[in-house]
Amino acid sequence: MKRGPRIAAGAGAVGLAVIVVVTASSVNLSELPTVADLPLPGGADLGSHPYTITAEFEDVLSLVPHSTVKVNDVAVGRVTEIGISDDGWNALVTMEVNGDIELPANAFASVEQASLLGEKFVQLSSPEEAEGSLENGAVIPVANTNRNAEVEEVFGALSLVLNGGGVDQIQTISEELNNALEGNEDETRSVLDQLDVFIGNLDEHREDITDALHGMDRLTSTLAARDQAIGDALENLAPGLEVLAEQRESLMTMLDSLDQLGDVAIDTINQSADDIVADLEALAPTLRNLADAGQALPESLEVLATYPFTDEVMNGIRGDYLNAYLTLAAEPGTEIVPPVGSSTRSSSLPLPSVGGDD
């Protein structure tokens, strides 16, 4: 009676083992979820409509899936996958973010550490000038991603400074500075004051300096655009320089002659300066009288062209004809001798008169 339960228990264990083996043989173990795929308690609330984004990093350090994604140090998502870019040089971090979180299309992503030995997480931030909106499936380029330095890197750099960075030379540098400044305090203070004035002047003229730099930039751009013309001019300059070299003696003779001419002209001006001043002083009354004549001079010049019949006399004659005639008649039997070169004929000669018809 005592062996019955043992036999039953043994049979049940064997049957359970058979069931487990049969089940395992019918299921692909590679399809089973791994520990990394299991959700972690206390993660960020993704809401009912999360969206997926990808960020490309040069280095993600020890970042792992299910790491927290934060905005302003508030958990808003989690890392779902970490892969490698197509070129094999960068890391691709896929993240799910709460759908209520709005980020610009040019958002930044950085890998940071919660504390000195804390976990890594991804921090999302907005630039000063936001553009667009970060949509589902968007990719943050490597230019907008970075990472903080790790403790190991900081300690490594510190050890480099302490061991081979010349820390032992600080005392020597301090002593040499003391020796250089000792007894020269006034000169050092004067130099510092002058530097302060110089920097102040630079600060006051920073706009002028900026304009000058912009002008230099435009000049270099213009020169770069005309490099071919400048090159041709430089190539054609050599023959001209050769001609100038050949005519160097003639040019020097001309310059010497010009120098002598300048000396003679200066001497002439110096000697005749008093006469020129006297002539100008003598001319002053004439010019003064001409100025006093004013409008009378141009009016007299207008009358001179019509002398002796002025405009006033001519304006007094109205009509197209004067309508005045003078008839000359000889008595019968009187012989009229015409002047030489003229013909004998009777004519009526119109004479000018003022008034009506006669």
Number of C-alpha atoms within 10 A of each C-alpha: 5 6 7 8 10 11 10 11 11 10 12 12 11 12 12 11 12 12 12 11 11 11 11 11 10 8 10 9 9 7 7 9 9 8 8 12 12 9 9 11 6 6 15 20 13 18 13 9 10 17 20 20 17 21 21 24 25 15 15 22 15 9 19 17 16 21 20 24 26 19 17 10 13 11 19 24 27 24 22 18 17 18 12 13 14 9 7 8 11 16 20 23 24 20 24 24 27 20 17 13 13 12 19 16 17 19 22 20 26 19 21 20 19 10 8 8 9 9 14 19 25 27 22 18 17 17 13 7 8 12 13 10 13 19 15 14 13 14 19 21 16 16 11 15 20 17 17 11 12 14 12 9 10 11 11 12 13 13 12 12 12 12 11 10 12 10 11 11 10 10 10 11 11 11 11 12 11 11 11 12 12 10 10 11 11 10 11 14 11 12 12 12 12 12 12 12 12 12 12 12 11 13 12 11 12 12 11 12 13 11 12 12 12 12 12 12 12 12 12 12 12 11 13 12 11 11 12 11 12 13 11 10 11 11 11 11 11 11 11 11 11 11 10 13 12 11 12 12 11 12 13 11 12 12 12 12 12 12 12 12 12 12 12 12 12 12 12 11 13 10 11 12 12 11 11 12 11 12 11 12 11 11 11 12 11 11 12 10 10 13 11 11 11 10 10 10 12 11 10 10 10 12 14 12 11 12 9 9 12 13 13 9 10 10 9 9 13 10 7 6 9 16 15 15 14 11 10 9 8 9 6 6 6 7 8 9 9 10 8 6 5 8 9 9 8 10 10 11 11 13 11 12 13 11 11 8 9 8
